[in-house]
Amino acid sequence: MCTVGGALHGGALMSLADAAGAACAYLNLPPGGSTSTIESKTNFFRAVRGGTVHATSRPLHVGRTLVVVQTDLHDDEHRLVAQTTQTQAVRPPS
């Protein structure tokens, strides 16, 4: 999961942020609702060359049709590695 230069690949970081963001959105859905990512943007701030990456997600907006989630990724030294903002569609129960 690393680049040729030995850093954790950005795609692996984005995958972690996507999973954490989706869980956050799911926890903010109406009963029986589901969600689907319709937009995701990631800013990378520093390389990760060892240790663990920690994800923290929080809803920025919870509406009837959309949930917007921000996920911060930090390294073991609590430095911000990347930040992802996702827009999730709220799908009503079928």
KOLKE-983432 format. One record per atom (N, C-alpha, C): residue in one letter; y, z, x. Coordinates in pm, whole numbers, plus 50000, padded with zeros to 5 digits. Atoms other than C-alpha are relative to their C-alpha. Layout:
KOLKE-983432
resn, yy, zz, xx
a, Y, Z, X
...
end
This chain:
KOLKE-983432
resn, yy, zz, xx
m, 49881, 50000, 50081
m, 50000, 50000, 50000
m, 50126, 50000, 50086
c, 49885, 50000, 49911
c, 50227, 49970, 50302
c, 50036, 49858, 50043
t, 49953, 50126, 49947
t, 50434, 49686, 50439
t, 49952, 49984, 50144
v, 50036, 50024, 49860
v, 50374, 49530, 50781
v, 50071, 50101, 50090
g, 49923, 49904, 49921
g, 50642, 49770, 50910
g, 49958, 50145, 49981
g, 50052, 49864, 50016
g, 50446, 50076, 50793
g, 50069, 50083, 49892
a, 49934, 49928, 50109
a, 50665, 50170, 50495
a, 49922, 49978, 49870
l, 50062, 50015, 50131
l, 50530, 50232, 50146
l, 50065, 49882, 49929
h, 49950, 50122, 50063
h, 50564, 49902, 49959
h, 50083, 50033, 49875
g, 49914, 49979, 50116
g, 50843, 49883, 49701
g, 49928, 49984, 49868
g, 50078, 50018, 50123
g, 50595, 49762, 49441
g, 49922, 50124, 49962
a, 50071, 49874, 50027
a, 50399, 50086, 49476
a, 50097, 50103, 49944
l, 49898, 49909, 50051
l, 50719, 50284, 49424
l, 50038, 49964, 49857
m, 49965, 50045, 50135
m, 50808, 50074, 49119
m, 49888, 50031, 49900
s, 50113, 49969, 50088
s, 50460, 50125, 48975
s, 50000, 50147, 49961
l, 49991, 49856, 50029
l, 50495, 50503, 49004
l, 50114, 50027, 49903
a, 49884, 49980, 50088
a, 50841, 50490, 48843
a, 49972, 49947, 49860
d, 50033, 50057, 50130
d, 50712, 50267, 48562
d, 49908, 50091, 49921
a, 50094, 49911, 50068
a, 50424, 50502, 48481
a, 50069, 50129, 49955
a, 49929, 49876, 50036
a, 50647, 50812, 48486
a, 50101, 49973, 49889
g, 49903, 50035, 50103
g, 50917, 50638, 48280
g, 49935, 49976, 49865
a, 50072, 50026, 50125
a, 50666, 50521, 48021
a, 49952, 50131, 49937
a, 50044, 49870, 50053
a, 50529, 50876, 47987
a, 50118, 50074, 49937
c, 49880, 49937, 50053
c, 50884, 51007, 47936
c, 50040, 49936, 49867
a, 49966, 50070, 50124
a, 50956, 50741, 47674
a, 49902, 50038, 49889
y, 50104, 49965, 50098
y, 50626, 50817, 47498
y, 50025, 50139, 49940
l, 49974, 49863, 50047
l, 50716, 51186, 47474
l, 50121, 50008, 49908
n, 49880, 50001, 50084
n, 51037, 51089, 47294
n, 49989, 49903, 49882
l, 50022, 50092, 50111
l, 50883, 50854, 47035
l, 49983, 50075, 49868
p, 50031, 49940, 50129
p, 50863, 50922, 46662
p, 49847, 50007, 49983
p, 50145, 49989, 50022
p, 50516, 51026, 46536
p, 49937, 49864, 49968
g, 50072, 50124, 50024
g, 50276, 50733, 46552
g, 50062, 49878, 50066
g, 49933, 50113, 49935
g, 50520, 50513, 46747
g, 49937, 49965, 50133
s, 50045, 50041, 49867
s, 50445, 50321, 47064
s, 50120, 49938, 50071
t, 49888, 50052, 49920
t, 50658, 50175, 47341
t, 49954, 49887, 50090
s, 50024, 50108, 49906
s, 50683, 49873, 47565
s, 50125, 49983, 50084
t, 49885, 50019, 49911
t, 50906, 49821, 47869
t, 50060, 49862, 49976
i, 49935, 50130, 50016
i, 51164, 49548, 47806
i, 50095, 49970, 50116
e, 49915, 50022, 49882
e, 51376, 49597, 48121
e, 49978, 50114, 50097
s, 50016, 49899, 49897
s, 51337, 49779, 48450
s, 50077, 49956, 50124
k, 49920, 50030, 49880
k, 51574, 49798, 48749
k, 49982, 50114, 50099
t, 50022, 49900, 49896
t, 51507, 49978, 49075
t, 50096, 49978, 50116
n, 49921, 49998, 49877
n, 51743, 50067, 49360
n, 49919, 50077, 50104
f, 50072, 49935, 49890
f, 51573, 50150, 49692
f, 50103, 50053, 50099
f, 49903, 49936, 49912
f, 51758, 50394, 49919
f, 49949, 50029, 50140
r, 50055, 49971, 49867
r, 51523, 50477, 50206
r, 49851, 49969, 50000
a, 50143, 50029, 49985
a, 51179, 50390, 50339
a, 49920, 50130, 49999
v, 50094, 49888, 49996
v, 50881, 50621, 50294
v, 49890, 49960, 50097
r, 50100, 50031, 49898
r, 50658, 50625, 50602
r, 49891, 50105, 50011
g, 50104, 49898, 50002
g, 50450, 50934, 50527
g, 50029, 50102, 49893
g, 49981, 49895, 50100
g, 50400, 51224, 50293
g, 49975, 49952, 49859
t, 50021, 50022, 50142
t, 50417, 51223, 49916
t, 50132, 49962, 49934
v, 49883, 50035, 50081
v, 50658, 51065, 49669
v, 49986, 50071, 49866
h, 49997, 49924, 50125
h, 50754, 51275, 49366
h, 50092, 49930, 49900
a, 49923, 50068, 50104
a, 50877, 51122, 49037
a, 50049, 50101, 49897
t, 49942, 49919, 50106
t, 51110, 51291, 48790
t, 50071, 49905, 49903
s, 49941, 50089, 50101
s, 51198, 51109, 48466
s, 50072, 50081, 49895
r, 49927, 49936, 50109
r, 51453, 51196, 48201
r, 50059, 49893, 49910
p, 49942, 50098, 50092
p, 51572, 51017, 47889
p, 50153, 50002, 50010
l, 49855, 50012, 50002
l, 51930, 50890, 47907
l, 50049, 49971, 49858
h, 49968, 50034, 50138
h, 51926, 50761, 47548
h, 49870, 49993, 49920
v, 50114, 50008, 50091
v, 51678, 50813, 47266
v, 50055, 49955, 49865
g, 49952, 50055, 50126
g, 51753, 50589, 46970
g, 49886, 49958, 49910
r, 50099, 50043, 50098
r, 51577, 50441, 46671
r, 49917, 49883, 50052
t, 50070, 50120, 49954
t, 51485, 50115, 46850
t, 49982, 49993, 50151
l, 50008, 50003, 49854
l, 51532, 50188, 47222
l, 50000, 50141, 50059
v, 49993, 49880, 49918
v, 51467, 50464, 47474
v, 50033, 49953, 50142
v, 49963, 50033, 49863
v, 51642, 50442, 47812
v, 49965, 50120, 50087
v, 50053, 49893, 49913
v, 51481, 50644, 48092
v, 50045, 49976, 50143
q, 49970, 50006, 49856
q, 51595, 50720, 48447
q, 49894, 50078, 50074
t, 50101, 49935, 49917
t, 51332, 50801, 48707
t, 50050, 50006, 50143
d, 49963, 49979, 49861
d, 51423, 50948, 49045
d, 49874, 50023, 50082
l, 50112, 49983, 49908
l, 51174, 50920, 49332
l, 50052, 50068, 50126
h, 49960, 49921, 49882
h, 51203, 51179, 49612
h, 49883, 50012, 50097
d, 50104, 49977, 49901
d, 51014, 51227, 49936
d, 49976, 50151, 50014
d, 50034, 49859, 49980
d, 50869, 51556, 50063
d, 50119, 50085, 50045
e, 49881, 49927, 49955
e, 51209, 51649, 50207
e, 50111, 49998, 49894
h, 49909, 50002, 50116
h, 51373, 51609, 49861
h, 50111, 49897, 50014
r, 49902, 50108, 49986
r, 51562, 51297, 49974
r, 49970, 49894, 49895
l, 50016, 50105, 50099
l, 51622, 51033, 49708
l, 49954, 49871, 50068
v, 50061, 50119, 49943
v, 51400, 50736, 49792
v, 50037, 49877, 49916
a, 49971, 50111, 50091
a, 51458, 50517, 49485
a, 50036, 50056, 49863
q, 49965, 49961, 50135
q, 51596, 50529, 49134
q, 49977, 49879, 49909
t, 50033, 50106, 50094
t, 51468, 50325, 48840
t, 50058, 50034, 49863
t, 49954, 49986, 50138
t, 51631, 50275, 48501
t, 49922, 49899, 49917
q, 50082, 50083, 50087
q, 51409, 50141, 48224
q, 50053, 50005, 49858
t, 49975, 50005, 50143
t, 51475, 50028, 47870
t, 49864, 49977, 49934
q, 50128, 50007, 50071
q, 51177, 50086, 47642
q, 50026, 49970, 49853
a, 49992, 50029, 50143
a, 51141, 49927, 47299
a, 49918, 50105, 49925
v, 50073, 49908, 50086
v, 51040, 50172, 47027
v, 49932, 49915, 49893
r, 50079, 50076, 50097
r, 50761, 50017, 46821
r, 49952, 50098, 49893
p, 50042, 49908, 50107
p, 50706, 50180, 46481
p, 49849, 49997, 49980
p, 50146, 50000, 50027
p, 50358, 50279, 46365
p, 49960, 49874, 49924
s, 50046, 50122, 50070
s, 50153, 49982, 46249
s, 49910, 50032, 49883
end
